[in-house]
């Protein structure tokens, strides 16, 4: 198991960088999740036009998934309780963002933000598998 190995001098900066990217990614998903899960869909449409294609329940579900994903990025690794859930959360968020990319492509909107978040989530997940 990884935690039984000694961390080398090369791995220490990588782990620090991984924590920084993980925390920033978690903040983005936490903020987005709170807004989407607590605001009425109609109020979100002016700023997030794609919400027109989602029902109230779907919009709320996306927000809850993003909120839980953000918690899953940080809490398991930080507490050491079920740390394997951190990369699982990252990969789940990547899948969520791939669905978001598909929605934006369907609507002929810019999909770049969702793609960037998907790729960052994928990188974070791989980072935790390799270094966590």
Phi, psi and omega in degrees: 000151186295319185293345180276348181274156177278133179283129181275170180295331179287324183286332183302310178296328178293320179294320177298314178297320179298317178296320180296312180295321179298315181295317179295317178297319179297320178298318179298311182291326177297312180298313181297319181295318179296314181298313184289329183272344182249345181261145174297143182304320182300327179286335181276335186304318180300327181264335182229085187301331181296343178297341176301328183276355182251148173282170177302317180295319179294318180298317179294320180297319177299316179298317179295318178299318179294319178298310180295323177298319178299315177297320181292335177292325190254310191299313181298315181291323182289324183268341184079004178267116183050055184297342177294345178287339180297307177294329177299315178298318180297316179292324177295319177294324177298317178296318178301318181287330175296320175298320177297320177300314180300319179298315180293321177296316179301321181275000182059040177251168176294126180255002186300315179301317179294322179294318178298315179295323177296314181293319177297320178297319178296316179297317178297316178300314178296320178302317180289328176294318183280323187250341187287000000 
